Amino acid sequence: MRGEFLDLSGARVYYYAAGTRGAGVPVVLIHGFPTSGHLWADVVPLLPSGHRVVVLDLLGFGRSDPPANGDVGIGAHAERLLAVLNILRISRACLVGHDMGGAVALSTALRNPERISHLGLIDFAPGVRLTKKARIPRSIIPLARHLPATLLASWIHGALLRGYDDRDRGTRSLDMYLRPFTTEEGRAALISHLQSADRGANGVDSLSAVQVPIALVWGEHDPYLHSAIRAQLGRRASPSVRVNAIKDARHFTPEEVPRAIATAIADLLELNP
């Protein structure tokens, strides 16, 4: 496993590479809000051999630089992802995104379809109206500018903890993910992420424009996706679209059920692009 920073127009983005190179297409794993590449730590060793695996920390998360004045909308993340593929000389890849990372993966697939071989969307439904438990009230953003950084991070922590089935694990993970946001600089970064959360999002109909195999995977008890939306996604099953609702799982499935996620990715890779 090898990690390093890439310079993207003056902003450093961290990634690590794993897996074994072979005939298989590279697999790029993209985390969501407010996590980092650590989300995939238990999935990576379970992926099939013969695939180069690239795990990113999006700008403003994990080890990557704070966003400063950088755009952290979905479209901007997608542009940086394409730049990463170019630097790493990856001409075509399987993109797998969790949560907001699913929006980044989908946006990249729509903008540059020739660069994508497969698309995996984990605990993400394009263009859906989230449940009340998931929505960040617009009113809190102006208030957040005046909250102590630790208090704002604590509020986000509480809002996301219900996404874990194992609360102890969730507490430890969220403590780690939110630690960079507990400084004054971190508070500004967190507010930028909250403001940009829905910019560049695509509707559910955009899936029909993606002409590669797709896997839609979510936890059956995900508190952030309406059951009606999950049913709508379930009806999209076809030879080129794999749908998998994981029993007894909530939102942070790559952490809590890594084998199920790795199996879903392996099944996706078996489909001919």
ZINORLIN-V574485 format. One record per backbone hydrogen bond with DSSP energy under -1.0 kcal/mol. CO is the residue of the C=O (numbers start at 1). NH is the residue of the N-H. If there is no record, write none. Layout:
# ZINORLIN-V574485
{{CO:NH} {CO:NH}}
This chain:
# ZINORLIN-V574485
{{2:17} {4:15} {6:13} {8:11} {11:8} {12:65} {13:6} {14:57} {15:4} {16:55} {17:2} {18:53} {26:94} {27:54} {28:96} {29:56} {30:98} {36:39} {37:40} {38:41} {40:43} {40:44} {43:46} {44:47} {50:24} {52:27} {53:18} {54:29} {55:16} {58:61} {61:64} {65:60} {67:70} {73:77} {74:78} {75:79} {76:80} {77:81} {78:82} {79:83} {80:84} {81:85} {82:86} {83:87} {84:88} {85:90} {86:89} {93:117} {94:28} {95:120} {96:30} {97:122} {98:101} {99:102} {100:104} {101:105} {102:106} {103:107} {104:108} {105:109} {106:110} {107:111} {108:112} {112:115} {113:116} {115:93} {118:95} {119:215} {120:97} {121:217} {122:99} {125:128} {131:134} {131:135} {137:140} {138:141} {140:144} {143:146} {148:152} {149:153} {150:154} {151:155} {152:156} {153:157} {154:158} {155:159} {156:160} {157:161} {160:163} {161:164} {163:251} {163:252} {166:170} {167:171} {168:172} {169:173} {170:174} {171:175} {172:176} {173:177} {174:178} {178:181} {179:182} {183:187} {184:188} {185:189} {186:190} {187:191} {188:192} {189:193} {190:194} {191:195} {192:196} {196:199} {198:201} {199:74} {203:206} {204:207} {205:208} {206:209} {207:210} {213:119} {214:242} {215:121} {216:244} {217:123} {218:246} {219:222} {224:131} {226:230} {227:231} {228:232} {229:233} {230:234} {231:235} {233:236} {234:237} {238:241} {240:214} {241:238} {242:216} {244:218} {246:220} {249:221} {251:253} {252:256} {253:257} {257:261} {258:262} {259:263} {260:264} {261:265} {262:266} {263:267} {264:268} {265:269} {268:271}}
